[in-house]
Amino acid sequence: MAQQARAIRTRQAILAAAAGVFAERGYERATIGEILARAGVTKGALYFHFASKEEVALGVLAAQMLDEPLPEQPVKLQELIDQGFLLAHRLQGDPLVQASVALAMDSGAVSIDRAAPFQAWVAQVADILAVARARGELLRHVDLMDTAELFSGAYAGIQTMSAIVCDRNDLTHRTRVLLRTLIPSICTPAVLLELDMSAERAASLAAEYTAHRLRREADLTDTEG
């Protein structure tokens, strides 16, 4: 177990170092040597986890996806709302997630599949909407894929604007505005009354996520010790 915990720590260190190097240098100019120096690991340790710089970049890109599944909710659309709030929280405070988004927008990173995180998120949102439809939560006119792409694209837009205007300090507010505008256009009136899109919900989710992440870090430290 201690060896597994150390491996997790090493992988995290590599991704964090790569995120910083990619953010400062851009993907194409970044080198494995720079990542190794910043991470403080050997070349063998890096290649144990990643076969190439491209694979390291894909690991950074994957950081946009939620690292722990959200609890299931009685109303499926609440899970979509909660995902939006949690991503806002992570974009505001997690350098790896911030770097992941920056890498996806790096037009110079022509040798990696920058579309992958967008496609994964669209697919995830479409899956949530499919369950919501099966439960009778959606209005009849809703097209699942069009709506998933609209939500994902709109979110990408508001987070980019928020990052440029105020370093994402208002991203939770912008997320609430997006949700309050989009959700009523796709869900039934009865379901809308059951949904929580409040600032208090966003704060509670952020606190729970942070507490869970701290417990996970503490467990890794205890295991290594």
N, C-alpha and C positions, 0 to 999 in steps of 0.2 A: 504493500500500500504506500509506503514511504517513497519507493521508486516511482510509482505512478504519480504521486503528488508532485515530485520533483519534475517529472516530464511535463505535467500541466503547467507548472511555474515557468519552465524553460520556454514552452510554446508561447505562453502569454508574454514573456519578456521579448521574444523575437518579434511578435506581432506589434507590440507597443513600440519597439525600436524602429521597425519598418514603417509604422504609421508616421513617426516623427520625421524620418528621412524622406519618405515620399512627399510629405507636406512641405518640407523645406526645399527639396531638390527637384521634385517632379519624378514620376515613375521612370522615365527613360534615362535620366541622368543619375539616378540612385544606383548604388552598387552593393553587392553582397558584402563586400569588405566594410562599408560604412555601417551597414545593419549589424554585422558581427561586432564591430567596435562599440556601438552604442548599446547593444544587448548584453555585452560582456560574456558571450558564449563562444564555443569553438565552432569551427566550420563543420565538424562532424555532428555536433549537436543540432545545428541548423538543418543539415541535410537528412538527419534522422526524421525530422518533422516535415520538411518541405524539399521537394526535388529540385526546385529552381526559384529564381526571383519571381517568376510568374505565379508559381504556387503560393509564395508568400503574399503577393498582391491579392490573390483570390481569397486568402485567409483574412486579409484586412477588409476586403469588400464584404465578406460574409458577416462581418461584425454588425452590419446594419440590421440583420435579422435578430429577433428577440432571443436571448441566450437561455431563457427559461420559459416554459410554456405558461400562459396565463390560466388561472382557474376558469373552468367552464362556468358560464352564466346561464340562468334560466331563460333569459332573452338573448339570443345569439348576437344580435346587433350590438349589445353592450360590449361584447368582446372586441368588435371593430373599434368602438369608441375608446375602449381601454388601451388598445394597441396604439392608437394615435397619441393618447396622452403619455404613454410610456416612452414612445419614440421621442417625443418632445423633451421629456426629462433626460433621456440618455444623450440626445444631441446637445443639450445644454451643459452636461457635466462629464461626459466620457470622451477623452481625447481619441480613443480608438474608433469610436463610432463617428466622431467628427471627421477623422482622417479617412474613414471608409467612404463617406459621402463626397469628400473632396477628391478622392481618387476616382470615384465614379464620374466626376465632372472634369477630370483631367483629359483634355483633348489630345495631349501628347502620348497618352498611354494606349497606343494603337495595337500593341501586341497582346493585350488582355481583353477578356470579355467584360467590358464595363456595363453591358446591359443585364448581366446576370442578376444583380441584386434587385433591379427594377422588375425583371420578369418573375423573380421568386416572390416579391412582395405582391405583385398583381395576382399571381396564382393563389397566394395565401388569402388575400382579400376575397377573391372569387370563391374559394372554398367556404369561407365564412358566410358569404351571401347565399351560396347554394343551400347550406343548412338552414339559414334564415328563411329562405323561400319554402323549404320543406315544412317548416314550422308555421307557415302562414304569416310571417312577419313583414313580407314585402308586398308593395303594390303590384298589380298584375302587369303593368307596362315595363317593369324594370328588366333591363338586359344585364345579365350578371357580368360578362366580360367588359362591356362598355363602362359599366358603373365602377368596376374594380380598377380599370385603367384611368378613369376620371378621378377617382379618389386618390390613387397613388400619384398621378401627375400633379394634381392640385396640391397635395401635401409637399411634393418635391419643390413646387413653386413657392409655397409660403415659407418653407424652411430656408430656401435660398435667399428670399427677400429679407427674412428676419436676420439671417447671418450677416448680410451686407449692411442693413440699416442699424442694427443694435446688438450684434454679436449673439443673436438668438435669445436675448433677454425677454422678449415678448412672445416667444414661440408657443407657450402654453395658451396664451390669449388668442393668438392667431389660429391655433388648432381648435379651440372652442368655437370660434367664429365659423371656421370651415365645417365643423360637425353640425352646428346649429343650422347652417344653410343647406347642407347636403342631405343629412339624415331625414328631415321631414319630407323631402321630395321622393324618397324611396320606400318609406315604411308606412304601415297602416296607422291610422290615428290612435287606435287602442294601444298599439305597441309603443308609440311615441310617448305616451303618458308614463310608461314604465321605465324609460331610459334616463340615465343620469349623465348629463353632460356638464356638470358643474365644476367650478374651480376647486371645490372641496374634494370632489372625486379625484381630480387630477393630482392634488396634493397627497391624498391618502395612498394612491397607487405608487407615487414616487417614493413615499416614505417606506412602504412595504417592500418595494424593489430594492431600495438602498439597504434596508435591514437584512434582507435575504442575501444580498451580495456580500455584506460584511460577515455574515455567518459562514458563508461559503469560503471566504478568504481565511477566516479563523480556523475552519475545519482543515483546510489545506496546510496551514502552519502547524497545527497540532499533529497532523499525520506525518509531516516531514520530521517533526521533532521526535 
